[in-house]
Every structure is written in C-alpha cells, then in structure tokens.
Amino acid sequence: MALIEMLQQNLAQRHAANLYRQRQVLDSPQGVVVEVDGRRYVNFSSNDYLGLANHPEVVRAFRAGAAQWGVGSGAAHLVTGHQAPHHALEEELAEFTGRSRALLFSTGYMANLGVVSALLGRGDTVYEDRLNHASLVDAGLLSRARLRRYRHTDATQLHEQLAQVCGGNKLIVTDGVFSMDGDLAPLPKLAHLALQHGAWLMVDDAHGLGVLDKMGRGSLAHYQLNSTQVPVLMGTLGKAFGTFGAFVAGSEELIETLIQQARSYIYTTALPPAVAEATRTSLRLVQAESWRREKLLSLVTRFRTGAAQLGHNLPVSETPIQPLLLGDAANALQVSQRLREAGILISAIRPPTVPEGSARLRITFCAEHTEEQVDGLLDALATCRVSP
Ligand SMILES: *Cc1c(COP(=O)(O)O)cnc(C)c1O
C-alpha cells in the first residue's frame, strides 16, 4: 500500500471514532479571554493557572532580556549556550525548591526523558502510576528498564510490585498533581514505600508548582516532604510560571550526573536566554503574589459548589484542574461544541490522552478569571443541559 493511502485510511478511522484532533488558531495572547475566528471566548482550557503568561512585568523582563542577550542561545549548554540568565535562574530555582542544585531543560518532556534514561538502564525497574503523563511513560520505555504500572494512586498495588524481587535499581515515578484529573499523588505513602524497598522517588510537579503551598512550592511542600524522601523533583515552566522550559532539582550529584548523561540535555540547544530572564521575574511573582493562589482556590470552590447544585458529581480535586467526565468521545466533543456556541472555550480531552470511556472536559481555572466568568460557565453548563 502506498504511504499516502495508508495515512488516508488511518485518518479516516480516527475521524469515524471521533478521535481526530484539530488545532485552532488563537488570534490573541493566552489569557482568560481569547480570540478565535474573529470571536471572543472565555477560556477554561489553559495551564496558565496564575495568569503570568502575558503579565506586563514578565513581558517587560522578556523584552529587556532580548535587548541585552539577543534571541538565540546559539549552542547547547555544554558548548557555549549556557549563559548568565540560565545560570542565575538555576540558582534561584534551587533556592525556591530548597535543593542544592537545579538544571534547566528545554521542555518538560525532555527533562523526563533525560532523567529516567540517565538513572536507569536494562535490568532496572521503573514503577509508574497508570495515569502518569505521557512523557513519563515514554521516559520509562526509552530507559529500557522494566516498566511496571500500578493502578491510579494505588499504593497497595505498588507495594506488591515492589515486593517482587527483580534486582537492579528501582525508581518510582509519579505526577505530583495528575494532569487530566487534578488529584494529588499519595506522596507520603510513596515516600514510605520507597524507603521500605530501597527505591528512589521522582515527582513530576508540572501542575503543583506555583499552585500548591502558601509560597507555591508545590506538592512536596504541601506534604512537607524533603529531598531525602523525594530525591528527584521535576518541574515545568510553561504552566503556572507562564513561560517555557523545565527543570530538575536535587542533589549536587544528581545534577552533575544529568549534565554528564542526560541525552536530552546534552544534545539540544539551550533555551533562549530572554526566556530565562522572563522566568526569573515570574518566579519572583509566583512567590510574592500569594493572592493568586488564594483567588484560584476561591474560584475553584465557587465552581465546585455550583456544579454540585447542578447535580454534577465532580471527582475529588483541590487544584485548578476540574474534570467533567462525559464518557465517550462523541459526547465530550458535542458538549465542548455547545459551550463554544455559548462563548466558552473548553476542549474535549479524549483517548489516548485519557483512558477509554473517560473522555472529559478538562476545565482549568486561572487567577485572572472573575467570579462572573465562573458563574457564566455554570449557567452555560445548565442551559447546555450537560447531563451529570
Ligand atoms: C506538560 C507536562 C509535561 C511536559 O512539559 P512541557 O514543558 O510542556 O514539555 C510533563 N509532565 C507533566 C505532568 C505535564 O503536565
């Protein structure tokens, strides 16, 4: 079969199964109101939880960074791409997370691939929550370690898996806050199991950093876990921080090992220094402006209370990620479309991003949303007759 024919068939099948994915073009900056096809929508589908992606101070730092440092870093970190802004940001991230060192990566996806494959190889085992982010699953596969997946947040099953003798090193890897569900990993239990079984624990806190804890230090601070209990912390900068990139924080030895061995760190261009400068400003805002987290929490509470009155039984989530489960992909698409007609943008999340039969609207809140916008969403859910 010719390539093009095979592709046509695959695409047609995807269409028929309501799994075809399409991008929409935003004609505005990221924000709580965005413009698509000449129409404005209230946006409940971004990860810019604190509203920093288009914050004037962050934009100003980015501009000043470009004026001073140019645009491209011009090389990988180990060649000549590691500039003073990258280095300063790493030091500030280490301090923020209370760890000896931090290492910048170009994306979170690359950070995860780099860490897991630097720490594990053939003969080792990686243990992963079933609902871990795709990049963590891919990281496990790339490392060539044995991959064991345990039921979502099920420490009992993890315990059974860890108890099976299999030799080699063991790494438990989990999202801190699950990206499509908004719930927290049972980190104290996982830390306890790690200690008990001589395993290492790695937390990907893409959705916890900036959001959880009074200072925004994420799920480890929320549970008061230290760097002995969780030696590997990964965070992303494109979500609550509103910029781009990612980092790993940990001991001197961990970071030096990654510099030597993490291929997705070594063989790629350093991110633009102006992005690092912008992130330094957003890191300062994340810590200083705790009102953003308080506001988020009050919006989430308002939404959950209203949704319960409409008869929606939302899964437990204390974070700005509030999934509305709708079952099959066709239903999720239809509801997303009806909300869109009402001026609300929430994309339908379908398999394979989420398990079969759990298609959903992944509703996310931002500190810049108003109470009126949340009430508008509740009204739309009621008038669009989204069945609970
Ligand atoms: C978004 C995300 C990533 C990937 O980060 P990028 O910087 O967007 O590549 C990794 N892990 C989790 C849990 C995420 O939500």
The ligand as an SDF file (V2000), in Angstrom:
LIG
                    3D

 15 15  0  0  0  0  0  0  0  0999 V2000
    3.0230   19.4820   30.4990 C   0  0  0  0  0  0  0  0  0  0  0  0
    3.6220   18.3460   31.2260 C   0  0  0  0  0  0  0  0  0  0  0  0
    4.8880   17.8710   30.8970 C   0  0  0  0  0  0  0  0  0  0  0  0
    5.6530   18.3740   29.7110 C   0  0  0  0  0  0  0  0  0  0  0  0
    6.1540   19.6470   29.9180 O   0  0  0  0  0  0  0  0  0  0  0  0
    6.4750   20.5560   28.6590 P   0  0  0  0  0  0  0  0  0  0  0  0
    7.3760   21.6080   29.1880 O   0  0  0  0  0  0  0  0  0  0  0  0
    5.1730   21.0740   28.1610 O   0  0  0  0  0  0  0  0  0  0  0  0
    7.1560   19.6680   27.6530 O   0  0  0  0  0  0  0  0  0  0  0  0
    5.4210   16.8710   31.6730 C   0  0  0  0  0  0  0  0  0  0  0  0
    4.7360   16.3320   32.7020 N   0  0  0  0  0  0  0  0  0  0  0  0
    3.5070   16.7550   33.0290 C   0  0  0  0  0  0  0  0  0  0  0  0
    2.7900   16.1280   34.1840 C   0  0  0  0  0  0  0  0  0  0  0  0
    2.9030   17.7680   32.2950 C   0  0  0  0  0  0  0  0  0  0  0  0
    1.6770   18.1630   32.5890 O   0  0  0  0  0  0  0  0  0  0  0  0
  1  2  1  0
  2  3  1  0
  2 14  2  0
  3  4  1  0
  3 10  2  0
  4  5  1  0
  5  6  1  0
  6  7  2  0
  6  8  1  0
  6  9  1  0
 10 11  1  0
 11 12  2  0
 12 13  1  0
 12 14  1  0
 14 15  1  0
M  END
$$$$
